[in-house]
């Protein structure tokens, strides 16, 4: 399963780009979509950024600043994120899109270069729809904290109506908390770490979190990081996670290679097994942020090189060969 998309296509699946008109985005990157089945429809949170990301995959045509480069607007050196709410029809084509209005809470001057809610996963907890991702623009040192933002969907708008900044459960001085994976059927619970598995519960009144489960570490050579939501399936929980190799190129410039794994837990969050690492479409910079099971198939949403967003339809029979 070195190339997941190709393997899925050969086993009856399909892949679908997620694109909104460039008149809304100025042609810059669409990436890292999350997905949810909510209110009898498939919805997407699509991340839009104000830059173009360039990565020299084969290292043949490197930019003067290196193989991995962010191309900013000339008058804005921030990495800015805004989010779009999408609805899909039965053919998984986009039938509606709205920029999420965050103006009720974004009435401050950003204090760091990364601005906005990044890589927001969608969840419905206690009959309320939330985006949950990391924000790094509220301190001068870029401290990252997971946030939980309730959004209200009306006929003509999508608005953020509450925002909770989540404090880590053990180390209040940790620098950057990100990629916590929300557990879809356990309100306000996340898998914070995959290996050893750490499950945390959040108090949305105070923003405090507490660890409710610490698992056993399994010896591996890489650091398992977060990815999609954690979804119940049969008598287990599953998610797609990522690992990343960050390194310097031969001329000392930043570079990276991302890989993914499918992870399986039992109902008590004991880590049962995980796949070998794989790419999704053969690229070095990819990120899977969304996963649901719907109509006897899995829908996986992911970004490619911070410039494209896709939905991969995975037949249940194919996934069952890995989740036994």
C-alpha positions as CSV (number, residue, x, y, z in Angstrom):
1,X,0.0,0.0,0.0
2,X,2.8,2.4,-0.9
3,X,0.4,4.5,-2.9
4,X,-3.0,4.3,-1.2
5,X,-5.0,6.2,-3.8
6,X,-3.7,4.0,-6.7
7,X,-4.4,0.8,-4.7
8,X,-7.9,2.0,-3.8
9,X,-8.7,2.8,-7.4
10,X,-7.6,-0.6,-8.4
11,X,-10.0,-2.1,-5.8
12,X,-13.1,-0.2,-6.9
13,X,-12.7,3.2,-5.2
14,X,-12.6,6.7,-6.6
15,X,-11.0,10.0,-6.0
16,X,-12.5,13.5,-6.2
17,X,-10.9,17.0,-6.1
18,X,-12.4,19.6,-3.8
19,X,-12.2,22.9,-5.6
20,X,-13.9,26.2,-5.1
21,X,-13.7,29.2,-7.5
22,X,-10.3,31.0,-7.6
23,X,-12.2,34.3,-7.4
24,X,-12.8,33.5,-3.7
25,X,-9.2,32.3,-3.0
26,X,-7.0,34.5,-5.3
27,X,-5.7,31.2,-6.6
28,X,-3.7,30.3,-3.5
29,X,-3.7,27.0,-1.7
30,X,-6.7,24.8,-0.8
31,X,-5.6,22.0,1.5
32,X,-6.2,19.6,4.4
33,X,-10.0,19.1,4.3
34,X,-12.0,17.4,7.1
35,X,-15.2,15.6,6.5
36,X,-18.3,14.7,8.6
37,X,-21.8,13.2,8.0
38,X,-24.0,15.7,9.7
39,X,-27.7,16.7,9.5
40,X,-28.3,14.1,6.8
41,X,-25.5,15.5,4.5
42,X,-21.8,15.1,3.9
43,X,-20.0,18.3,4.9
44,X,-16.4,19.4,4.5
45,X,-14.2,22.0,6.2
46,X,-11.7,23.1,3.5
47,X,-8.6,25.0,4.6
48,X,-7.6,28.0,2.4
49,X,-4.2,29.6,2.8
50,X,-2.9,32.9,1.4
51,X,0.3,31.5,0.0
52,X,1.5,29.0,-2.6
53,X,3.6,26.2,-1.4
54,X,6.3,24.7,-3.6
55,X,8.1,21.5,-3.0
56,X,10.7,20.0,-5.3
57,X,9.7,16.3,-5.1
58,X,12.7,14.9,-7.0
59,X,15.0,17.7,-5.9
60,X,15.7,18.6,-9.5
61,X,14.2,22.1,-9.7
62,X,14.9,23.6,-6.3
63,X,14.0,27.2,-5.5
64,X,16.9,29.4,-4.4
65,X,15.5,29.2,-0.9
66,X,15.5,25.4,-1.0
67,X,13.4,22.4,-2.0
68,X,10.5,23.5,0.3
69,X,9.3,27.1,-0.1
70,X,6.4,29.3,0.8
71,X,5.6,31.9,-1.8
72,X,3.9,34.8,0.0
73,X,2.0,37.9,-1.3
74,X,4.6,40.7,-1.5
75,X,2.8,42.8,1.0
76,X,2.0,40.1,3.6
77,X,4.6,37.7,5.0
78,X,2.1,35.9,7.3
79,X,0.9,32.4,6.8
80,X,-2.8,33.1,6.9
81,X,-5.6,30.5,7.1
82,X,-9.3,30.8,6.6
83,X,-11.9,28.0,6.4
84,X,-14.7,27.2,4.0
85,X,-17.8,25.1,4.9
86,X,-18.8,22.8,2.0
87,X,-21.8,20.6,1.4
88,X,-21.6,17.6,-1.0
89,X,-24.4,16.0,-3.0
90,X,-24.8,12.2,-3.5
91,X,-22.1,12.2,-6.2
92,X,-19.8,14.0,-3.7
93,X,-19.8,17.1,-5.9
94,X,-19.8,20.4,-4.1
95,X,-23.4,21.8,-3.8
96,X,-22.7,24.7,-1.4
97,X,-19.7,26.6,0.0
98,X,-19.4,29.4,2.5
99,X,-16.5,31.1,4.1
100,X,-16.7,30.6,7.8
101,X,-17.3,34.0,9.4
102,X,-15.0,34.3,12.4
103,X,-15.4,38.1,12.9
104,X,-17.0,37.7,16.3
105,X,-13.7,36.5,17.8
106,X,-11.1,37.7,15.4
107,X,-11.2,41.3,16.7
108,X,-7.5,41.4,17.7
109,X,-4.2,42.0,16.0
110,X,-2.4,38.7,15.3
111,X,0.8,38.4,17.3
112,X,2.5,35.6,15.3
113,X,3.3,34.8,11.7
114,X,0.8,31.9,11.5
115,X,-2.7,33.3,11.6
116,X,-6.0,31.5,11.8
117,X,-7.4,28.1,12.8
118,X,-5.2,25.5,11.1
119,X,-6.2,21.9,10.1
120,X,-9.6,22.1,11.7
121,X,-11.4,18.7,12.1
122,X,-15.2,18.6,12.1
123,X,-17.2,17.0,14.9
124,X,-20.7,17.0,16.1
125,X,-20.8,16.7,19.9
126,X,-24.0,17.0,22.0
127,X,-25.9,18.1,18.9
128,X,-23.6,21.0,18.2
129,X,-21.2,21.3,15.2
130,X,-17.6,22.2,15.9
131,X,-14.3,22.8,14.1
132,X,-11.3,21.9,16.2
133,X,-7.7,22.8,15.2
134,X,-4.7,24.6,16.3
135,X,-4.2,28.4,16.6
136,X,-0.9,30.1,17.0
137,X,-1.5,33.8,16.6
138,X,-2.4,34.8,20.2
139,X,1.1,35.0,21.6
140,X,4.4,36.6,20.5
141,X,6.2,33.3,20.5
142,X,3.7,31.3,18.4
143,X,2.5,29.1,21.3
144,X,0.1,26.6,19.7
145,X,-3.1,25.4,21.4
146,X,-6.0,23.4,20.2
147,X,-9.3,25.3,20.0
148,X,-12.9,24.2,19.8
149,X,-15.1,26.5,17.7
150,X,-18.8,26.0,17.5
151,X,-20.2,27.0,14.1
152,X,-23.8,27.8,13.3
153,X,-25.0,27.0,9.7
154,X,-27.9,29.0,8.4
155,X,-29.4,29.3,4.9
156,X,-27.1,32.1,3.9
157,X,-24.1,32.0,6.2
158,X,-21.8,29.9,8.4
159,X,-20.7,31.7,11.6
160,X,-18.4,30.9,14.5
161,X,-20.5,31.4,17.6
162,X,-18.2,30.2,20.4
163,X,-14.5,29.6,20.9
164,X,-12.7,27.7,23.6
165,X,-8.9,27.6,23.8
166,X,-7.8,24.2,25.3
167,X,-5.0,23.9,27.8
168,X,-2.8,20.8,27.7
169,X,-3.4,18.3,30.5
170,X,0.1,17.8,31.8
171,X,2.5,20.5,30.8
172,X,1.0,24.0,30.9
173,X,4.2,25.4,29.3
174,X,4.3,23.1,26.3
175,X,5.1,25.0,23.1
176,X,2.8,23.7,20.4
177,X,-0.2,21.5,20.9
178,X,-1.6,20.4,17.6
179,X,-3.2,17.5,15.7
180,X,-5.2,16.2,18.6
181,X,-7.7,13.7,17.0
182,X,-11.3,14.1,18.1
183,X,-13.2,10.9,18.9
184,X,-16.5,11.2,17.0
185,X,-18.7,9.2,19.4
186,X,-17.2,10.5,22.7
187,X,-18.0,14.2,23.2
188,X,-15.1,16.4,24.1
189,X,-12.6,13.6,24.0
190,X,-9.4,13.5,21.9
191,X,-6.5,11.1,21.2
192,X,-3.7,13.5,22.0
193,X,-0.9,11.0,21.3
194,X,-1.1,7.8,19.4
195,X,1.9,5.9,20.8
196,X,1.7,5.6,23.7
197,X,-2.0,6.4,23.3
198,X,-3.2,9.3,25.5
199,X,-6.9,10.1,25.6
200,X,-7.9,13.5,27.1
201,X,-11.2,15.0,28.0
202,X,-11.9,18.7,27.7
203,X,-14.1,20.8,30.0
204,X,-15.6,23.3,27.5
205,X,-16.6,25.7,30.3
206,X,-13.0,26.2,31.5
207,X,-10.9,25.1,28.6
208,X,-9.0,22.7,30.9
209,X,-8.2,19.1,29.8
210,X,-7.4,16.0,31.7
211,X,-5.8,12.7,30.7
212,X,-8.3,9.8,31.1
213,X,-6.2,7.1,29.6
214,X,-2.5,6.4,29.2
215,X,-1.6,3.3,27.1
216,X,1.5,1.2,26.7
217,X,4.3,2.3,24.4
218,X,5.0,0.1,21.4
219,X,8.6,0.2,20.2
220,X,8.8,1.8,16.7
221,X,11.4,3.9,14.9
222,X,9.2,6.9,14.2
223,X,7.0,9.3,16.1
224,X,3.3,8.7,15.4
225,X,1.5,12.1,15.0
226,X,-2.2,12.9,14.7
227,X,-4.4,12.8,11.6
228,X,-8.0,12.2,10.9
229,X,-10.8,12.0,13.4
230,X,-11.0,8.8,15.4
231,X,-14.1,6.9,14.2
232,X,-15.9,3.9,15.7
233,X,-16.0,0.9,13.4
234,X,-17.4,-2.5,14.3
235,X,-16.0,-3.2,17.8
236,X,-12.9,-1.0,17.3
237,X,-11.7,2.6,16.7
238,X,-9.7,3.5,13.7
239,X,-7.9,6.6,12.3
240,X,-5.3,7.6,9.8
241,X,-2.2,9.2,11.4
242,X,1.0,10.7,9.9
243,X,4.7,10.7,10.6
244,X,7.1,13.2,9.3
245,X,10.8,13.2,8.6
246,X,12.1,16.7,8.9
247,X,15.7,17.3,7.6
248,X,18.0,19.7,5.9
249,X,18.8,19.4,2.2
250,X,22.3,19.0,1.0
251,X,22.7,22.8,1.0
252,X,21.2,23.1,4.5
253,X,17.6,24.1,3.5
254,X,14.5,22.8,5.2
255,X,12.9,19.7,3.7
256,X,10.3,17.1,4.7
257,X,8.7,13.7,3.8
258,X,5.3,12.8,5.2
259,X,4.0,9.3,5.5
260,X,0.7,7.9,6.9
261,X,-0.5,4.8,8.7
262,X,-3.8,3.3,9.5
263,X,-4.1,2.7,13.2
264,X,-6.6,0.4,15.1
265,X,-7.5,0.5,18.8
266,X,-9.9,-1.6,20.8
267,X,-12.9,0.0,22.5
268,X,-10.8,0.7,25.5
269,X,-8.2,2.5,23.4
270,X,-5.5,-0.1,23.7
271,X,-3.4,0.1,20.5
272,X,-4.0,-3.1,18.6
273,X,-2.1,-2.6,15.4
274,X,-0.9,-0.2,12.7
275,X,-0.1,-0.5,9.0
276,X,3.3,0.0,7.4
277,X,3.9,3.6,6.4
278,X,2.5,4.7,3.0
279,X,1.9,7.7,0.9
280,X,-1.5,8.7,-0.4
281,X,-0.8,9.8,-3.9
282,X,3.0,9.3,-4.1
283,X,3.9,12.8,-2.9
284,X,6.3,13.8,-0.1
285,X,4.0,16.4,1.5
286,X,0.5,15.0,2.1
287,X,-1.8,15.2,5.1
288,X,-5.0,13.3,5.9
289,X,-7.3,15.2,8.2
290,X,-10.8,13.7,7.7
291,X,-12.4,10.2,7.9
292,X,-16.0,8.9,8.1
293,X,-17.8,5.7,7.3
294,X,-20.9,6.2,5.3
295,X,-23.1,4.1,3.0
296,X,-20.8,1.1,3.3
297,X,-17.6,3.0,2.3
298,X,-15.0,5.1,3.9
299,X,-14.5,8.7,2.9
300,X,-10.9,9.9,3.5
301,X,-10.1,13.6,2.9
302,X,-6.5,14.9,2.5
303,X,-4.3,17.6,1.3
304,X,-1.6,17.3,-1.3
305,X,1.5,19.7,-1.1
306,X,-0.6,22.4,0.6
307,X,-2.1,23.2,-2.9
308,X,-4.8,20.7,-3.5
309,X,-7.6,18.9,-1.6
310,X,-9.1,15.5,-2.3
311,X,-11.7,13.0,-1.2
312,X,-10.9,9.4,-1.6
313,X,-13.8,6.9,-1.6
314,X,-12.5,3.6,-0.1
315,X,-14.7,0.4,-0.4
316,X,-15.6,-1.2,2.9
317,X,-14.3,-4.6,1.6
318,X,-10.9,-3.1,0.9
319,X,-10.6,-1.6,4.4
320,X,-11.8,-4.8,6.0
321,X,-8.6,-6.5,4.8
322,X,-6.7,-4.2,7.2
323,X,-9.3,-3.8,10.0
324,X,-10.0,-7.3,11.2
